């Protein structure tokens, strides 16, 4: 995430990245919901705020050091 808002389907597995206002998740296969979300991002002036939130989420949660700890915890939970 490079500081731009994201609109994705729930199927894409990007829910973590959408936390805290960095983007919008729409139901998979729902073209109208996708169109509505894109229109909202493009026409309501929320892009800058969503972009800033996306950058913050990326810095805080998607760094390799954070992801490696999460992966280790998941792996240990199944052993």
C-alpha positions as CSV (number, residue, x, y, z in Angstrom):
1,X,0.0,0.0,0.0
2,X,1.6,3.2,-1.1
3,X,-0.7,5.8,0.4
4,X,-3.6,5.3,-2.1
5,X,-7.1,4.1,-1.1
6,X,-8.0,0.6,-2.1
7,X,-11.4,-0.8,-3.1
8,X,-11.3,-4.6,-3.1
9,X,-13.7,-7.6,-3.0
10,X,-14.0,-9.6,0.2
11,X,-12.6,-12.5,-1.8
12,X,-9.3,-10.8,-2.3
13,X,-8.2,-11.4,1.3
14,X,-7.2,-7.8,1.9
15,X,-9.4,-7.2,4.9
16,X,-6.5,-6.5,7.2
17,X,-5.2,-3.8,4.9
18,X,-8.6,-2.1,4.9
19,X,-8.7,-1.6,8.6
20,X,-8.8,1.9,10.0
21,X,-10.1,3.6,6.9
22,X,-7.4,2.6,4.4
23,X,-9.9,1.2,1.9
24,X,-13.3,-0.3,1.3
25,X,-14.2,-4.0,1.0
26,X,-17.3,-4.9,-1.1
27,X,-19.0,-8.3,-1.5
28,X,-17.4,-10.5,-4.1
29,X,-19.3,-10.6,-7.3
30,X,-21.4,-7.5,-6.5
31,X,-20.7,-5.2,-9.4
32,X,-23.1,-2.5,-8.1
33,X,-21.4,-2.4,-4.7
34,X,-18.0,-2.1,-6.5
35,X,-19.3,0.7,-8.7
36,X,-20.7,2.5,-5.7
37,X,-17.5,2.2,-3.7
38,X,-15.4,3.5,-6.5
39,X,-17.7,6.4,-7.1
40,X,-17.6,7.2,-3.4
41,X,-13.8,7.2,-3.4
42,X,-13.5,9.2,-6.6
43,X,-16.2,11.8,-6.0
44,X,-16.6,12.5,-2.2
45,X,-13.2,13.9,-1.3
46,X,-12.3,10.9,0.9
47,X,-9.3,9.9,-1.2
48,X,-6.6,11.8,0.7
49,X,-7.8,10.6,4.1
50,X,-8.1,7.1,3.0
51,X,-4.7,7.3,1.4
52,X,-3.1,8.5,4.6
53,X,-4.8,5.8,6.5
54,X,-3.6,3.2,4.0
55,X,0.0,4.4,4.4
56,X,-0.3,4.3,8.2
57,X,-1.8,0.7,8.2
58,X,1.0,-0.4,5.9
59,X,3.7,1.1,8.2
60,X,2.2,-0.4,11.3
61,X,0.8,-3.7,10.3
62,X,2.3,-4.8,7.0
63,X,6.0,-4.5,7.7
64,X,8.1,-7.7,7.3
65,X,9.0,-7.6,11.0
66,X,5.3,-7.5,12.0
67,X,4.2,-10.1,9.5
68,X,7.0,-12.5,10.5
69,X,5.8,-12.4,14.1
70,X,2.2,-13.0,13.0
71,X,3.3,-15.9,10.9
72,X,5.3,-17.4,13.7
73,X,2.3,-17.1,16.0
74,X,0.0,-18.8,13.5
75,X,2.5,-21.6,12.9
76,X,3.0,-22.2,16.6
77,X,-0.7,-22.3,17.2
78,X,-1.1,-25.3,14.9
79,X,1.8,-27.4,16.3
